[in-house]
C-alpha cells in the first residue's frame, strides 16, 4: 500500500518511505499503483524505461488500485 501518505518529502525531494506492510505481497499491481497515483505522465514513462515491461492486466489493476486509494485518501 505504498501511496502518498507513506512518502516522506524534504524540501521537494524524496526523503523516505514508511509503512511497507502490503508491498511485495505477490501481485505487482499493489506495488505499481504508486506510478499512477504519484507520477506525472513523463515520470511514468521514465519509470517504466527503468523498471521494464509490465503486462496490461497488471497495469489495469494498478490503475484501479491507485484510483481507489486516492479516492479514499481524499475523504
TORDO-629436 format. One line per 8 residues: for each residue x, y, z of N, C-alpha, C. Coordinates in steps of 0.001 Angstrom, whole numbers. Each point is the difference from the previous one (the first is absolute). Layout:
// residues N
X/Y/Z/X/Y/Z/X/Y/Z  ...
END
This chain:
// residues 75
822/-1202/0/-822/1202/0/859/1256/0  1008/9/-816/838/1184/-149/-820/1088/-684  -229/1096/707/-746/1118/-566/509/1291/596  -584/1112/-414/546/1306/352/77/272/1497  -812/-636/810/80/228/1443/1097/-831/657  692/-826/-779/1104/-797/524/1343/475/-533  8/1126/-692/1227/539/-573/395/1245/782  1249/40/438/527/1155/706/756/878/-992
-282/1302/28/618/937/-919/720/1068/813  1201/347/-450/782/1042/646/418/1000/-1060  -512/1192/86/342/1071/-946/-246/-426/-1449  -1109/-691/-232/-386/-407/-1336/646/-1269/-519  849/-631/789/666/-1234/-426/-433/-1162/881  -51/-1191/-597/-342/-1201/750/1033/-216/1102  -491/-120/1229/896/-189/1132/-141/-1386/623  -1129/-661/-217/-192/-1321/581/-1396/-529/-255
-167/-1267/323/-1281/-668/-143/-294/-731/1304  -1242/118/475/-414/-690/1216/-1163/-937/-319  -229/-978/839/-1111/-940/-106/73/-848/-1264  828/-999/26/182/-922/-1118/-886/-1236/151  -1048/70/767/-828/-1145/348/-494/-866/-1142  -454/595/-1107/-575/-789/-1090/915/-149/-1208  1162/616/24/901/-113/-1149/479/-1436/-158  160/-393/-1209/520/-1329/-355/-894/-1133/490
-1310/186/-28/-909/-1064/431/-303/-993/-1107  604/143/-1144/-161/-986/-1061/-577/546/-1288  -757/1074/55/-536/595/-1221/700/1342/-205  768/145/-1081/741/1244/-205/-888/1231/-123  -1278/-191/-298/-884/1169/-103/-112/730/1335  141/-715/1107/-54/641/1317/1167/964/164  1170/-423/-438/1176/863/82/-26/1101/-1059  -513/-319/-1188/67/935/-1123/-1114/1043/-14
-996/-112/867/-1062/1006/2/557/1388/265  1117/93/696/611/1295/306/412/742/-1280  277/-740/-1064/368/629/-1272/-1122/902/-491  -1246/-465/106/-1134/790/-487/-523/970/1046  281/-223/1251/-523/920/1016/961/1150/306  1277/-131/-369/959/1042/390/840/583/-1135  150/-717/-1094/897/478/-1054/-755/655/-1150  559/1096/-550/-593/564/-1208/268/-935/-1179
-646/238/-1120/151/-858/-1173/1474/-178/-365  759/1080/-2/1418/-87/-345/762/-873/999  -370/81/1246/633/-820/1028/-324/-1474/-166  -1215/-286/-446/-401/-1390/-234/835/-614/-1119  184/752/-1064/807/-490/-1114/1429/-280/462  562/912/764/1363/-192/511/57/-1187/963  -1020/-141/848/-50/-1116/940/40/-1327/-737  -894/-178/-984/-71/-1280/-704/1190/-232/-923
670/1063/-412/1240/-166/-765/1049/-695/868  -4/307/1292/934/-632/938/-532/-1324/540  -1271/-46/323/-620/-1176/623/-129/-1164/-975  -397/309/-1219/-221/-1038/-1003/-1474/-138/-333  -278/-907/-893/-1372/-195/-492/-908/-596/1076  -1248/448/-9/-1027/-514/912/-1221/-317/-855  -567/-1178/181/-1131/-375/-854/-1228/852/299  -898/28/-961/-1173/871/69/-895/-296/1199
-143/-1271/374/-820/-352/1159/536/597/1286  1301/-77/193/630/594/1191/-185/1507/-16  205/622/-1161/-174/1452/-101/-1431/410/332  -973/-735/-514/-1403/337/284/-324/-158/1482  467/-1076/638/-234/-180/1440/677/1117/796  1193/383/-393/714/1075/697/-748/1319/-136  -539/283/-1182/-781/1235/-201/-1245/13/887  -693/-1120/72/-1208/-89/834/365/170/1471
1073/-641/438/447/156/1393/373/1445/292  685/655/-937/370/1407/183/-1240/869/141  -967/-226/-854/-1249/772/74/-707/-225/1331  -86/-1249/413/-656/-315/1274/709/607/1196  1324/-175/51/762/562/1130/-87/1513/42  181/650/-1137/-62/1463/-31/-1399/494/382  -1016/-714/-425/-1374/380/357/-221/-114/1507  477/-1096/591/-159/-165/1450/801/1033/782
1191/327/-470/842/962/693/-529/1427/-121  -792/264/-1030/-543/1345/-217/-1133/326/964  -569/-1021/604/-1152/215/898/445/596/1303
END
